[in-house]
Amino acid sequence: HSSARIERYLQAAANNNIVLVNATTPANFYHLLRRHILRNFRKPLIIFTPKMLLRYPKAVSTMDELATGRFEELIDDPRNIHKTATNVVLCQGKVYYELIEEAEKRGVKDMAFVRVEQLYPLPKEQIDATLAKYKNAKNIIWAQEEPENMGAWTFMAMNLRHIDLK
């Protein structure tokens, strides 16, 4: 439903009772559905995927990604700027494409954008491992399109307290 609010689902999430995702590529969406159906247990799957990504030119996957990939709970910045990035932006959903587009427009080259595709259960170890690659990062930032009290910000800040999340 178009007016669903992520923070409400995250507030109801406990003891791995649901899976909440925001897939940003066709391949990741496909592998998410495949993973969910092939598991030997069932639980609700809540998918937040905006209609914008259905026809967005940059939200594409190769045939190889569809054929041989798997669901990625976290997608690192594909530009491989681990050594030069001084800022790392964690985000989810369509805001990733908006942020990367704006950064390209402004010529920002020291900012990495990491997509958190699965919000619950949060892949904390993957987040930590990915952030560890950014040795020169001075700022770790959570970005969302929703107002502070209507997105995943509170959930992320609470679950990633060990990171100085801004």
HELIX and SHEET records of a PDB file:
HELIX    1   1 ILE A    6  ALA A   12  1                                   7    
HELIX    2   2 PRO A   26  LEU A   38  1                                  13    
HELIX    3   3 MET A   52  ARG A   55  1                                   4    
HELIX    4   4 MET A   63  THR A   68  1                                   6    
HELIX    5   5 VAL A   95  ARG A  106  1                                  12    
HELIX    6   6 LYS A  124  ALA A  132  1                                   9    
HELIX    7   7 GLU A  148  MET A  150  5                                   3    
HELIX    8   8 TRP A  153  ASN A  159  1                                   7    
SHEET    1   A 3 LEU A  45  ILE A  47  0                                        
SHEET    2   A 3 VAL A  19  VAL A  21  1                                        
SHEET    3   A 3 GLN A 118  TYR A 120 -1                                        
SHEET    1   B 4 LEU A  74  ILE A  75  0                                        
SHEET    2   B 4 MET A 111  VAL A 116 -1                                        
SHEET    3   B 4 ASN A  87  CYS A  91  1                                        
SHEET    4   B 4 ASN A 139  TRP A 142  1                                        
END                                                                             
